[in-house]
Amino acid sequence: MKTISSVVLAGILGIAGAAQSFAQMSVTNGASFDPSQPIAAGSFATIFGQNLCSHTMVADWIAPDRLPTALGGCSVAVGGAPAMMQFVSPTQINFIMPMSVASGTSTLSVQNGSQMITGSVITGASGPGMFSLNGMGIGEGAMLNGTMWKMGPFSTTTNGHPTYVSMYVTGLDMSMAPTVAIGGIPVDVVWFGSAPGYAGLQQINVQLSSGMAGVGRVPVTVMSNGQVSNITFMHVLPNEAMMQGMPGWGPGMTIVENMARGRELSSMAFNSTNNTALVTDEEHDVVRVISLGTNSTVATITLPNESQAHSIEVNATGTMAAVALSAKASIGLIDLSQNKLISTVGTGYYPSHLAFSGTNLLVTNAGSGSVSVIDTITRTVTQTVNTGLGASGVAVVGNTAVVANMQAGSISILNLSTFAVSNLPLPPGSRPRQIASSTSANKVVITTPMANGFLILDLGASTFKQVGTSTWNGMGPGAVALNGNTVYIANQMTASVTVADLVSATVVKTFPVDPGPIALAVNIAKNQLLVLAEGTGTLDVVDLTSHRIIARINASDTETQGRFMMPLISSISPGSALVGTTLTLQLLGSGFQGIQGLEFLLAGGAMMGGGSAGGQVDANIKVSNLQVNSAGTQISASIQILPAAAIGTRQIRVQTSYGSAMGSNSTASFTVTK
């Protein structure tokens, strides 16, 4: 067994997350940030609160398996036992739960040099959390190819032999083997244990089966002693045999094992007004507009560099599209008359899915556990509403929005007039991902990939019907589309689409499609189903009478038309200031050319791992004399903090010619003190 690479270690332990204002001290798993889980002895944990520590510091490892028990003048004890500390700040502390702590409720104390802050924490035999590369417990998991010792994507073979993937977690019960599921399918665990040299960090090695080839970006969970982790994702690449005969695949082409492709399809939306499909390419940072009349790409729309476009939607009139820029904490608005990106708008962290409601756009923020409501006319966030951990799919039925909280395992019902939220728990094991709605039936369909099925929610009665798909070869259900009372669900793990009846809540049939079906749309006028196959990079057109593929369109065949960079904030100085003072603020980073203003956002929702959820602009912090250097790497501005400003953390957002953009989640916060 090899040890963890420095690249992945930096990703999962070097990212502390941005500070979030909390009324009281709270403690969560340090990988998943799930407050509902017990915390296992010897695992990473995170404290959120106020005035926790006067310094911001990251600890150095003082010896193998050893971190200091005091950092920045602060210390933590649980049940009287000192804890090793990895990160401290005024609003967040990362530490390792002492091995001596027994299961149950224990007293937790923080000594910051001037006062003792006490609280409680629930511990248990297990509380698994999967680390992610962005440090938020969502998105791409912290995983390595166990042979090549490099990050994904992964082929199912390495050097002609089965691929072993090492996953990095915390909180396992080491007395028993964990269970790992990929897209709802258990995989072979060949080894598990502590990662040598790193206290609190654990490693699970699994073997990928040959049948997983080409499934694309799929969810992963770990279960230990009855406790289930957060969900992270992994990419699994196709093999060469799958590509033979596909459009765009020619003589002499080959696939190199475990090598990232230059193009990676991620989402699709159908525009019925002009019979086109809009396809996002998260690796190439573009949206392709594909004519279903000519079966060819007619426009390529450039997105910000490295933005990870994970979702796209078209409004009811077919005049505008919105795309979630997950890595940029923003969405992009596209004018479809020009096929041009016209604005970016800052949201919460890791925007996931989108839904139009008239001229408003609803954006689920997986990293913030919230929904941003954006006025697409003024291109501003008008509301930020807390929903639940890992907010994912969203659908609108009349004056109601339904949100799938994938990490929390719940559904949020959002009143679009009052923005009041009510949460509905789901059957055990449900991790809702995507949603489709039927206004006429007043129902929504919710896919649950880790349980291999879907739910039908009757909005009037607030009741669920649970439908299994595994006996119909429906594994890893994700994307969903409705046509009247007919439900279509894409099964990523089995390259198939399940057909079900909405009224009777029964499966009718399952038919095969190309590998990695990641998005669906119904072309009602032509009685066709559009299937975006990530594995083969194709847009499949399925005749809904015969349920056969009648056309395959190359959805990856055009180049980026120029590039532009969104601004990135790497540091802020000073990071805090007193109420009633005036100061000069300096921001360092890149892509600052064209910056037109700065905004300080009040906290608007709980982010997994900390961070503002993209709330309202604080009118009590005034910005003037904004200056940007010629290289676009430095901003300076005069900041006045009025006496009426509230104590706490703000998120900084920059205004650009394309709209607003959020800063990096770990560096773009500013704290008002007294």
C-alpha positions as CSV (number, residue, x, y, z in Angstrom):
1,M,0.0,0.0,0.0
2,K,1.2,3.5,-0.9
3,T,0.8,6.7,1.1
4,I,-1.3,9.6,0.2
5,S,0.1,12.1,-2.3
6,S,1.0,15.6,-1.3
7,V,-1.4,16.9,-4.0
8,V,-4.5,15.2,-2.5
9,L,-3.3,15.9,1.1
10,A,-3.2,19.6,0.2
11,G,-6.7,19.4,-1.2
12,I,-8.3,17.7,1.8
13,L,-6.3,19.0,4.7
14,G,-5.0,22.3,3.5
15,I,-8.4,23.8,2.7
16,A,-10.0,24.9,5.9
17,G,-13.1,26.6,4.4
18,A,-14.2,30.1,4.9
19,A,-15.6,31.3,8.2
20,Q,-19.4,31.5,8.7
21,S,-21.2,33.3,11.4
22,F,-23.0,31.1,13.9
23,A,-25.0,32.1,16.9
24,Q,-23.5,29.3,19.0
25,M,-20.6,27.0,18.8
26,S,-21.3,23.8,16.7
27,V,-19.2,20.7,15.9
28,T,-19.4,18.6,12.8
29,N,-17.5,15.9,11.0
30,G,-14.4,17.5,9.4
31,A,-14.9,16.0,6.0
32,S,-18.7,15.9,5.5
33,F,-19.7,18.9,7.7
34,D,-22.8,17.0,8.5
35,P,-24.1,18.1,11.9
36,S,-26.5,15.1,12.1
37,Q,-23.7,12.5,12.4
38,P,-21.9,11.4,15.5
39,I,-18.1,12.0,15.5
40,A,-15.9,9.0,15.9
41,A,-12.8,9.1,18.2
42,G,-9.7,9.7,16.2
43,S,-11.5,11.5,13.3
44,F,-11.3,15.0,11.9
45,A,-13.9,17.4,13.3
46,T,-14.7,21.1,12.8
47,I,-15.9,23.7,15.2
48,F,-17.9,26.7,13.9
49,G,-18.6,29.7,16.1
50,Q,-17.6,33.2,17.0
51,N,-14.4,34.5,18.7
52,L,-12.9,31.0,18.7
53,C,-9.3,32.1,18.2
54,S,-7.7,35.5,17.6
55,H,-5.3,34.1,14.9
56,T,-5.7,32.3,11.6
57,M,-3.1,29.5,11.3
58,V,-2.6,26.1,9.7
59,A,-0.6,23.6,11.7
60,D,2.5,21.8,10.5
61,W,2.9,18.0,11.2
62,I,5.4,17.9,14.1
63,A,5.9,14.1,13.7
64,P,4.2,11.2,11.9
65,D,0.6,11.0,13.2
66,R,1.3,14.1,15.3
67,L,-0.2,17.6,15.2
68,P,0.2,20.2,17.9
69,T,-2.3,20.4,20.8
70,A,-2.0,24.3,20.8
71,L,-2.1,26.5,17.8
72,G,-2.3,30.3,17.5
73,G,-2.7,30.6,21.2
74,C,-5.8,28.3,21.2
75,S,-6.4,24.8,22.4
76,V,-9.3,22.3,22.4
77,A,-10.3,19.6,24.9
78,V,-13.0,17.0,24.7
79,G,-14.0,15.4,28.0
80,G,-10.9,16.9,29.5
81,A,-8.6,15.2,26.9
82,P,-6.5,17.6,24.7
83,A,-7.1,17.5,21.0
84,M,-4.6,17.8,18.2
85,M,-5.3,20.9,16.0
86,Q,-5.0,21.4,12.3
87,F,-6.4,24.8,11.7
88,V,-7.6,27.8,13.8
89,S,-9.4,31.1,13.0
90,P,-11.9,33.4,14.7
91,T,-14.8,31.4,13.4
92,Q,-13.5,27.9,12.6
93,I,-11.3,25.3,14.2
94,N,-10.3,21.9,12.7
95,F,-9.1,19.3,15.2
96,I,-8.8,15.6,15.7
97,M,-11.2,14.0,18.2
98,P,-9.1,12.4,21.0
99,M,-8.9,8.6,20.9
100,S,-9.9,8.4,24.6
101,V,-13.3,9.9,24.1
102,A,-16.1,7.4,24.7
103,S,-19.4,7.2,22.7
104,G,-22.1,9.5,23.9
105,T,-22.3,13.2,24.8
106,S,-19.0,14.9,25.9
107,T,-18.1,18.4,27.0
108,L,-16.0,20.3,24.5
109,S,-14.0,23.4,25.5
110,V,-12.1,25.9,23.5
111,Q,-9.4,28.0,25.3
112,N,-8.5,31.1,23.2
113,G,-6.1,32.7,25.6
114,S,-8.6,35.2,27.0
115,Q,-11.7,33.0,27.7
116,M,-13.0,29.5,27.8
117,I,-15.8,28.6,25.4
118,T,-17.7,25.4,26.2
119,G,-20.2,23.3,24.3
120,S,-21.1,19.6,23.8
121,V,-20.4,17.1,21.1
122,I,-22.0,13.7,20.3
123,T,-19.5,10.9,19.6
124,G,-20.0,7.4,18.3
125,A,-18.2,4.3,17.1
126,S,-18.4,5.6,13.6
127,G,-19.2,8.7,11.7
128,P,-17.7,8.4,8.2
129,G,-17.0,11.4,6.1
130,M,-15.5,11.4,2.6
131,F,-13.0,14.2,1.8
132,S,-13.4,16.1,-1.4
133,L,-10.8,18.0,-3.4
134,N,-12.6,21.3,-2.9
135,G,-12.6,21.0,0.9
136,M,-16.4,21.3,1.1
137,G,-17.4,17.6,1.3
138,I,-19.1,17.8,-2.1
139,G,-18.0,17.4,-5.7
140,E,-15.0,15.4,-6.7
141,G,-13.8,13.0,-4.0
142,A,-10.3,12.8,-2.7
143,M,-9.3,9.7,-4.6
144,L,-6.2,8.3,-6.2
145,N,-5.4,5.6,-8.7
146,G,-3.8,3.0,-6.5
147,T,-1.3,1.9,-9.2
148,M,-0.4,5.1,-10.9
149,W,-0.9,7.2,-7.7
150,K,-2.6,10.0,-9.5
151,M,-6.0,11.7,-9.3
152,G,-8.9,10.7,-11.5
153,P,-10.6,10.3,-13.9
154,F,-10.3,6.6,-13.8
155,S,-10.4,3.8,-16.3
156,T,-11.6,0.4,-15.2
157,T,-8.2,-1.0,-16.1
158,T,-4.6,0.2,-15.4
159,N,-1.8,-1.4,-17.4
160,G,-4.3,-4.0,-18.6
161,H,-5.3,-5.0,-15.0
162,P,-8.3,-4.0,-12.9
163,T,-8.0,-0.5,-11.5
164,Y,-7.8,0.0,-7.7
165,V,-8.9,3.4,-6.3
166,S,-7.8,4.7,-2.9
167,M,-10.5,6.9,-1.2
168,Y,-9.6,9.2,1.7
169,V,-12.1,9.4,4.6
170,T,-12.3,9.9,8.3
171,G,-14.5,8.5,11.0
172,L,-14.5,4.8,10.2
173,D,-15.1,2.1,12.8
174,M,-11.8,0.3,12.2
175,S,-13.2,-2.9,13.8
176,M,-15.1,-3.8,10.7
177,A,-14.8,-3.4,7.0
178,P,-16.7,-0.5,5.5
179,T,-19.1,-0.8,2.5
180,V,-18.5,1.4,-0.5
181,A,-21.2,2.0,-3.1
182,I,-20.7,3.7,-6.5
183,G,-23.9,4.8,-8.2
184,G,-25.8,2.6,-5.8
185,I,-23.8,-0.6,-6.6
186,P,-21.5,-2.1,-3.9
187,V,-17.9,-2.5,-5.0
188,D,-15.1,-4.8,-3.6
189,V,-13.2,-3.3,-0.7
190,V,-9.7,-4.8,-0.9
191,W,-8.1,-2.9,2.0
192,F,-8.9,-0.3,4.6
193,G,-7.0,1.3,7.4
194,S,-5.3,4.4,8.7
195,A,-3.3,6.5,6.2
196,P,0.3,6.1,7.5
197,G,1.7,9.2,9.0
198,Y,-1.5,11.3,9.1
199,A,-3.6,11.1,12.3
200,G,-7.3,11.2,11.6
201,L,-7.0,10.3,8.0
202,Q,-8.2,6.9,6.8
203,Q,-7.9,5.1,3.4
204,I,-10.2,2.6,1.6
205,N,-9.0,0.8,-1.5
206,V,-11.6,-0.5,-3.9
207,Q,-11.6,-2.4,-7.2
208,L,-13.5,-1.0,-10.1
209,S,-15.4,-3.6,-12.1
210,S,-15.2,-3.8,-15.9
211,G,-18.9,-3.2,-16.1
212,M,-18.4,0.4,-14.8
213,A,-16.6,1.5,-17.9
214,G,-18.0,4.7,-19.3
215,V,-20.5,5.5,-16.6
216,G,-19.2,9.1,-16.3
217,R,-19.5,11.2,-13.2
218,V,-21.3,9.1,-10.5
219,P,-22.0,9.5,-6.8
220,V,-20.0,7.5,-4.1
221,T,-20.8,6.8,-0.5
222,V,-19.1,4.9,2.4
223,M,-21.0,3.1,5.1
224,S,-19.4,2.1,8.4
225,N,-21.2,0.4,11.3
226,G,-24.6,1.6,10.1
227,Q,-23.6,5.2,9.5
228,V,-23.5,6.5,5.9
229,S,-21.1,9.2,4.7
230,N,-21.6,12.3,2.6
231,I,-21.7,11.9,-1.2
232,T,-18.7,12.7,-3.4
233,F,-18.3,12.0,-7.1
234,M,-15.9,10.1,-9.3
235,H,-15.4,10.0,-13.1
236,V,-15.1,6.6,-14.8
237,L,-13.9,6.7,-18.4
238,P,-15.1,4.5,-21.3
239,N,-13.0,1.8,-22.9
240,E,-11.9,1.8,-26.5
241,A,-14.4,-0.8,-27.6
242,M,-17.3,1.5,-26.6
243,M,-16.1,4.2,-28.9
244,Q,-15.9,2.1,-32.0
245,G,-18.4,3.4,-34.6
246,M,-19.3,6.5,-32.6
247,P,-19.5,9.8,-34.5
248,G,-16.2,11.6,-34.2
249,W,-14.2,8.4,-33.7
250,G,-11.9,7.6,-36.6
251,P,-9.1,5.3,-37.7
252,G,-6.0,5.5,-35.6
253,M,-7.7,6.9,-32.5
254,T,-7.0,5.3,-29.2
255,I,-7.8,5.7,-25.5
256,V,-5.0,6.0,-23.0
257,E,-6.0,4.5,-19.7
258,N,-6.8,6.9,-16.8
259,M,-6.1,10.0,-19.0
260,A,-8.5,13.0,-18.7
261,R,-10.3,13.8,-21.9
262,G,-10.2,17.3,-23.4
263,R,-14.0,17.2,-23.4
264,E,-16.4,16.0,-20.8
265,L,-20.2,16.4,-21.3
266,S,-22.1,17.2,-18.2
267,S,-25.6,18.5,-18.8
268,M,-28.2,19.3,-21.5
269,A,-31.3,21.4,-22.0
270,F,-33.8,21.3,-24.9
271,N,-35.0,24.5,-26.6
272,S,-38.3,23.6,-28.2
273,T,-38.7,27.1,-29.8
274,N,-35.9,26.4,-32.3
275,N,-35.4,22.6,-32.0
276,T,-31.9,22.8,-30.5
277,A,-30.2,21.1,-27.6
278,L,-27.7,23.0,-25.4
279,V,-24.9,20.8,-24.1
280,T,-22.4,21.8,-21.4
281,D,-18.8,20.6,-21.6
282,E,-17.2,21.0,-18.2
283,E,-13.7,20.1,-19.3
284,H,-13.7,22.4,-22.3
285,D,-15.7,25.2,-20.6
286,V,-18.2,25.7,-23.4
287,V,-21.9,25.3,-24.2
288,R,-22.6,23.8,-27.6
289,V,-25.9,24.6,-29.4
290,I,-26.8,21.6,-31.5
291,S,-29.5,21.7,-34.2
292,L,-31.7,18.7,-34.2
293,G,-32.6,19.5,-37.8
294,T,-29.1,19.1,-39.1
295,N,-27.7,17.0,-36.2
296,S,-24.8,19.4,-36.0
297,T,-23.3,22.0,-33.7
298,V,-24.4,25.5,-34.9
299,A,-22.8,27.6,-32.1
300,T,-20.2,27.2,-29.4
301,I,-20.5,29.6,-26.4
302,T,-17.4,30.2,-24.3
303,L,-17.6,30.0,-20.5
304,P,-15.1,31.2,-17.9
305,N,-12.0,29.1,-17.7
306,E,-12.2,26.2,-15.3
307,S,-15.8,26.9,-14.3
308,Q,-17.1,23.3,-14.2
309,A,-20.4,23.8,-15.9
310,H,-22.6,21.2,-14.3
311,S,-26.1,22.2,-15.2
312,I,-28.0,24.2,-17.8
313,E,-31.6,25.3,-18.2
314,V,-33.6,27.2,-20.9
315,N,-36.4,29.6,-20.0
316,A,-40.0,29.1,-21.1
317,T,-39.7,31.5,-24.1
318,G,-36.5,30.0,-25.4
319,T,-34.7,33.4,-25.3
320,M,-32.3,32.8,-22.4
321,A,-30.3,30.0,-20.9
322,A,-28.6,29.8,-17.5
323,V,-25.6,27.6,-16.7
324,A,-24.3,26.7,-13.3
325,L,-20.6,27.5,-12.9
326,S,-19.9,25.2,-10.0
327,A,-16.3,26.1,-9.5
328,K,-16.9,29.8,-9.7
329,A,-19.8,30.2,-7.2
330,S,-21.7,31.8,-10.0
331,I,-24.1,31.3,-12.8
332,G,-23.9,32.5,-16.4
333,L,-26.8,34.0,-18.3
334,I,-26.8,33.3,-22.1
335,D,-28.7,35.4,-24.7
336,L,-29.9,32.7,-27.1
337,S,-30.7,35.2,-29.9
338,Q,-26.9,35.9,-30.0
339,N,-25.7,32.6,-28.5
340,K,-23.5,34.7,-26.2
341,L,-22.7,34.8,-22.5
342,I,-24.1,38.2,-21.4
343,S,-23.6,38.1,-17.6
344,T,-22.3,36.2,-14.6
345,V,-24.0,36.5,-11.2
346,G,-22.5,35.4,-7.9
347,T,-24.4,32.8,-6.0
348,G,-23.7,30.5,-3.0
349,Y,-21.0,28.0,-3.1
350,Y,-21.0,25.1,-5.7
351,P,-24.2,26.0,-7.6
352,S,-25.7,22.7,-8.7
353,H,-29.0,22.8,-10.5
354,L,-31.3,25.5,-12.0
355,A,-35.0,26.2,-12.6
356,F,-36.7,29.2,-14.2
357,S,-39.8,30.6,-12.6
358,G,-41.0,33.4,-14.9
359,T,-38.2,36.0,-15.0
360,N,-36.7,34.6,-11.8
361,L,-34.0,31.9,-11.8
362,L,-33.7,29.5,-8.8
363,V,-30.2,28.1,-8.2
364,T,-29.4,25.4,-5.7
365,N,-26.1,25.8,-3.9
366,A,-24.8,22.5,-2.8
367,G,-21.9,23.9,-0.9
368,S,-24.1,26.5,0.9
369,G,-27.2,24.4,1.5
370,S,-29.3,27.1,0.0
371,V,-31.2,28.4,-3.0
372,S,-30.4,31.7,-4.6
373,V,-33.2,33.6,-6.3
374,I,-31.9,35.7,-9.2
375,D,-33.9,38.4,-11.1
376,T,-32.7,37.7,-14.6
377,I,-33.8,41.2,-15.7
378,T,-31.7,43.1,-13.1
379,R,-29.2,40.2,-12.9
380,T,-29.1,40.4,-9.1
381,V,-29.7,37.9,-6.2
382,T,-32.9,39.0,-4.6
383,Q,-33.3,36.2,-2.0
384,T,-31.0,33.6,-0.5
385,V,-33.0,30.8,1.3
386,N,-31.6,28.1,3.4
387,T,-32.8,24.6,2.5
388,G,-30.5,21.7,3.4
389,L,-27.1,20.1,3.0
390,G,-26.1,19.4,-0.5
391,A,-29.0,21.2,-2.2
392,S,-29.2,19.5,-5.7
393,G,-32.1,19.1,-8.1
394,V,-34.9,21.8,-8.2
395,A,-38.2,22.0,-9.9
396,V,-41.1,24.5,-10.0
397,V,-44.8,23.6,-9.8
398,G,-46.9,26.7,-9.9
399,N,-45.9,28.9,-6.9
400,T,-43.9,26.2,-5.3
401,A,-40.3,25.1,-5.7
402,V,-39.2,21.6,-4.7
403,V,-35.5,21.1,-3.8
404,A,-33.6,17.8,-3.3
405,N,-31.1,18.0,-0.5
406,M,-28.8,15.2,-1.6
407,Q,-26.5,15.2,1.5
408,A,-29.2,15.8,4.0
409,G,-31.5,13.1,2.5
410,S,-34.5,15.5,2.6
411,I,-36.8,17.5,0.4
412,S,-37.5,21.3,0.9
413,I,-40.7,22.9,-0.2
414,L,-40.2,26.6,-1.0
415,N,-43.1,29.0,-1.2
416,L,-42.1,31.4,-4.0
417,S,-44.3,34.3,-2.7
418,T,-43.2,34.3,1.0
419,F,-40.0,32.2,0.5
420,A,-41.0,30.2,3.6
421,V,-39.4,26.7,3.7
422,S,-40.7,23.4,5.0
423,N,-38.6,20.2,5.0
424,L,-39.9,16.7,4.4
425,P,-37.8,13.7,5.5
426,L,-37.4,10.9,3.0
427,P,-37.4,7.1,3.4
428,P,-34.2,5.8,5.0
429,G,-31.3,5.6,2.6
430,S,-32.7,8.1,0.1
431,R,-30.2,10.6,-1.3
432,P,-32.3,12.7,-3.7
433,R,-30.5,14.0,-6.7
434,Q,-32.7,15.3,-9.6
435,I,-36.3,16.4,-9.9
436,A,-38.9,16.7,-12.6
437,S,-42.3,18.2,-12.1
438,S,-45.9,17.8,-13.4
439,T,-48.0,20.9,-12.9
440,S,-51.2,19.1,-14.1
441,A,-50.8,16.2,-11.6
442,N,-49.3,18.4,-8.9
443,K,-46.5,15.9,-8.4
444,V,-42.8,15.7,-8.7
445,V,-40.5,12.8,-9.5
446,I,-37.3,12.5,-7.5
447,T,-34.4,10.2,-8.3
448,T,-32.5,8.4,-5.6
449,P,-29.4,6.9,-7.2
450,M,-27.9,5.3,-4.1
451,A,-31.2,3.5,-3.4
452,N,-31.6,2.6,-7.1
453,G,-35.1,4.0,-7.5
454,F,-37.2,7.1,-7.5
455,L,-39.9,8.8,-5.4
456,I,-43.2,10.3,-6.5
457,L,-44.2,13.2,-4.2
458,D,-47.8,14.2,-4.2
459,L,-47.6,17.9,-3.3
460,G,-51.2,18.2,-2.2
461,A,-51.0,15.3,0.3
462,S,-47.3,15.7,1.1
463,T,-46.9,11.9,0.7
464,F,-44.3,9.8,-1.1
465,K,-44.5,6.6,-3.2
466,Q,-41.2,4.8,-3.5
467,V,-40.5,2.9,-6.7
468,G,-37.5,0.5,-7.2
469,T,-35.7,0.3,-10.5
470,S,-33.0,-2.3,-9.8
471,T,-35.1,-5.3,-10.9
472,W,-35.6,-3.6,-14.2
473,N,-31.8,-3.1,-14.8
474,G,-32.1,0.4,-13.5
475,M,-29.0,1.1,-11.4
476,G,-27.7,4.6,-10.5
477,P,-30.8,6.5,-11.6
478,G,-30.0,10.2,-12.0
479,A,-31.5,12.4,-14.7
480,V,-35.3,12.5,-15.0
481,A,-37.7,13.9,-17.6
482,L,-41.5,13.9,-17.8
483,N,-43.9,13.7,-20.8
484,G,-47.5,13.9,-19.5
485,N,-47.8,10.9,-17.2
486,T,-44.8,9.1,-18.5
487,V,-41.6,9.2,-16.5
488,Y,-38.1,8.7,-18.1
489,I,-35.1,8.0,-15.8
490,A,-31.5,7.7,-16.9
491,N,-29.6,4.8,-15.3
492,Q,-25.9,5.8,-15.5
493,M,-24.6,2.5,-14.1
494,T,-26.4,0.2,-16.6
495,A,-26.6,2.4,-19.8
496,S,-30.3,2.3,-19.9
497,V,-33.5,4.4,-19.5
498,T,-36.4,3.3,-17.3
499,V,-40.0,4.2,-18.4
500,A,-42.6,4.5,-15.6
501,D,-46.2,5.6,-15.2
502,L,-46.7,8.6,-13.0
503,V,-50.3,7.7,-12.0
504,S,-49.8,4.1,-11.0
505,A,-46.2,4.6,-9.8
506,T,-45.0,1.5,-11.7
507,V,-42.2,0.7,-14.0
508,V,-43.3,-0.1,-17.6
509,K,-40.0,-1.0,-19.2
510,T,-36.3,-0.3,-19.5
511,F,-34.4,0.1,-22.8
512,P,-30.7,0.4,-23.5
513,V,-28.8,3.6,-24.5
514,D,-25.2,4.5,-24.9
515,P,-22.9,4.5,-21.8
516,G,-23.1,7.2,-19.2
517,P,-26.6,8.7,-19.8
518,I,-26.3,11.9,-17.8
519,A,-29.1,14.1,-19.0
520,L,-32.5,13.6,-20.6
521,A,-35.1,15.8,-22.4
522,V,-38.3,15.1,-24.3
523,N,-38.9,16.5,-27.8
524,I,-42.7,16.3,-27.7
525,A,-43.3,17.5,-31.2
526,K,-41.2,14.7,-32.7
527,N,-42.0,12.0,-30.0
528,Q,-38.3,11.7,-29.3
529,L,-36.2,11.4,-26.2
530,L,-32.8,13.1,-26.1
531,V,-30.2,11.3,-24.1
532,L,-26.8,12.9,-23.4
533,A,-24.3,10.0,-23.1
534,E,-21.2,11.1,-21.2
535,G,-19.4,7.9,-21.9
536,T,-19.4,8.2,-25.6
537,G,-19.7,12.0,-25.9
538,T,-22.8,11.7,-28.0
539,L,-26.3,13.1,-28.0
540,D,-28.6,10.1,-28.7
541,V,-32.0,10.7,-30.3
542,V,-34.4,7.9,-29.3
543,D,-37.7,7.2,-31.1
544,L,-40.3,6.8,-28.3
545,T,-42.5,4.4,-30.3
546,S,-39.8,1.8,-30.9
547,H,-37.5,3.0,-28.0
548,R,-34.5,2.7,-30.4
549,I,-31.7,5.1,-31.0
550,I,-32.3,6.6,-34.4
551,A,-29.4,9.1,-34.5
552,R,-26.2,9.7,-32.7
553,I,-24.8,13.3,-32.7
554,N,-21.2,14.2,-31.9
555,A,-21.7,16.6,-29.0
556,S,-17.9,17.2,-28.5
557,D,-16.7,18.4,-31.9
558,T,-16.1,22.1,-31.7
559,E,-13.4,24.3,-30.2
560,T,-13.6,27.1,-27.6
561,Q,-14.1,30.5,-29.3
562,G,-11.6,32.6,-27.3
563,R,-11.3,32.5,-23.5
564,F,-11.8,34.8,-20.6
565,M,-10.9,34.5,-16.9
566,M,-13.2,35.2,-14.0
567,P,-11.5,37.1,-11.1
568,L,-9.9,34.9,-8.4
569,I,-9.2,36.4,-4.9
570,S,-6.1,34.7,-3.3
571,S,-5.7,36.9,-0.3
572,I,-7.2,39.9,1.6
573,S,-5.4,42.3,3.9
574,P,-6.4,43.1,6.5
575,G,-8.9,40.3,7.1
576,S,-10.8,42.1,9.8
577,A,-11.5,45.6,11.2
578,L,-13.4,47.4,13.9
579,V,-16.8,48.9,13.7
580,G,-16.7,52.6,13.0
581,T,-13.3,52.6,11.3
582,T,-11.9,53.5,7.9
583,L,-9.2,51.5,6.3
584,T,-7.4,50.6,3.0
585,L,-8.2,47.1,1.9
586,Q,-5.9,45.2,-0.5
587,L,-6.9,42.2,-2.5
588,L,-4.4,40.0,-4.3
589,G,-5.3,37.5,-7.0
590,S,-5.8,37.3,-10.8
591,G,-8.2,38.3,-13.5
592,F,-9.0,41.7,-11.9
593,Q,-9.0,43.6,-15.2
594,G,-12.4,45.2,-15.6
595,I,-13.3,45.1,-11.9
596,Q,-16.0,47.8,-11.4
597,G,-16.8,47.4,-7.7
598,L,-16.7,45.4,-4.5
599,E,-19.6,44.2,-2.3
600,F,-19.6,42.9,1.2
601,L,-22.3,40.2,1.7
602,L,-24.1,39.5,4.9
603,A,-24.2,35.7,5.8
604,G,-27.1,34.1,4.0
605,G,-26.9,30.4,4.7
606,A,-24.9,27.6,6.2
607,M,-22.2,26.4,3.9
608,M,-20.7,22.9,4.3
609,G,-17.3,23.7,5.6
610,G,-18.2,27.3,6.4
611,G,-18.7,30.3,4.1
612,S,-21.3,32.8,3.3
613,A,-24.1,31.5,1.1
614,G,-24.2,34.6,-1.0
615,G,-26.6,36.8,1.1
616,Q,-27.6,40.5,0.9
617,V,-25.2,43.3,0.4
618,D,-24.3,45.1,3.6
619,A,-25.2,48.7,3.2
620,N,-23.2,49.6,6.3
621,I,-19.9,49.0,4.6
622,K,-19.0,51.7,2.1
623,V,-16.4,51.3,-0.7
624,S,-14.6,54.1,-2.5
625,N,-11.4,55.0,-4.4
626,L,-11.2,51.5,-6.1
627,Q,-8.0,51.0,-7.9
628,V,-6.7,48.0,-10.0
629,N,-3.1,47.6,-11.1
630,S,-2.3,47.1,-14.8
631,A,-1.4,43.4,-14.4
632,G,-4.9,42.7,-12.9
633,T,-3.4,41.1,-9.8
634,Q,-4.1,43.7,-7.1
635,I,-7.1,45.8,-6.0
636,S,-7.0,48.5,-3.4
637,A,-10.0,50.4,-2.0
638,S,-11.0,52.6,0.9
639,I,-13.4,50.9,3.2
640,Q,-15.7,52.7,5.7
641,I,-17.4,50.5,8.3
642,L,-20.3,52.5,9.7
643,P,-21.2,52.3,13.4
644,A,-24.4,50.5,12.5
645,A,-22.5,47.5,11.0
646,A,-23.2,44.2,12.7
647,I,-20.4,42.1,14.1
648,G,-19.5,39.0,12.1
649,T,-18.1,37.7,8.8
650,R,-18.9,39.1,5.3
651,Q,-18.1,37.5,2.0
652,I,-16.5,39.8,-0.6
653,R,-18.0,39.8,-4.1
654,V,-16.5,41.7,-7.0
655,Q,-18.4,43.4,-9.7
656,T,-17.2,42.9,-13.3
657,S,-18.4,43.8,-16.8
658,Y,-20.0,40.4,-16.9
659,G,-21.8,40.8,-13.6
660,S,-20.8,39.7,-10.1
661,A,-18.4,36.9,-9.1
662,M,-17.7,35.4,-5.7
663,G,-14.2,35.0,-4.4
664,S,-12.5,31.8,-3.5
665,N,-14.3,30.1,-0.6
666,S,-11.3,30.0,1.7
667,T,-9.9,33.5,1.2
668,A,-12.6,36.0,0.3
669,S,-14.0,36.7,3.8
670,F,-13.8,39.8,5.9
671,T,-14.7,40.0,9.6
672,V,-16.2,43.1,11.4
673,T,-15.2,43.1,15.0
674,K,-15.8,45.4,18.0
